[in-house]
């Protein structure tokens, strides 16, 4: 009987320690989540404030009165719909180009055996260390020579020539797919393009969704690219519109906050809709941390 009581107490203490451990774990996760959520909530709150309420001391967390005019004035201050249309055009071609080109290149690096494959792949990975600031001037001179400056082509056509990070991500995912699938298809007479299109791509939907999300976020938030290559104000994007709102003489912080909410919302919506595929694609491609 004493042994039974001892075992019962051990189980009770074990359950109690598990609950305490879970409590501290959830508390830490809530604190970390708050660090990421609070800036966005502050952005939303500021977008509904009067200008003088943005810099009050002490900090005023909630607006005294909801100012929906900030959003109305923001739409009137810049040609919002035109800039939104320009941004969506660039985003669309970047997503399509990133998915098609990088998946095709990654298939060649992962499923086909050819001489010098690994050496060429290393060269592709080395290009990841080159920031855009290093290649910015040569690209500008090249696009100016072929007459692309002032068009969408420098911001869209380049997506069809591959991205080293996307190639690496898709290659890691393709390597995890069983090679027996490709061998069986070859025995049945399928050529490589059909294997790639009908077998590999349908199985790689999580990785493709991950590439699409990354391409969308990179293009949607891109500022320096449109600033350099778009010389025509009719082709400006929303990121350039944000710069136009924040003028030197009158910063228009309340309008900038409203535009910030409008630009962040699509990113959040797309991530929450595709987060299952995004997390699965990251996990199965071996990219962690």
RAFEN-V784099 format. One record per helix or strand. SS is the DSSP state (a for helix, b for strand). FROM is the first residue (numbers start at 1). TO is the last residue. If there is no record, write none. Layout:
BEGIN
SS | FROM | TO
SS | FROM | TO
END
This chain:
BEGIN
a | 2 | 46
a | 51 | 53
a | 69 | 77
a | 80 | 110
a | 117 | 129
a | 132 | 145
a | 153 | 161
a | 164 | 176
a | 179 | 187
a | 192 | 203
a | 205 | 220
a | 224 | 229
a | 233 | 235
a | 238 | 245
a | 253 | 284
END
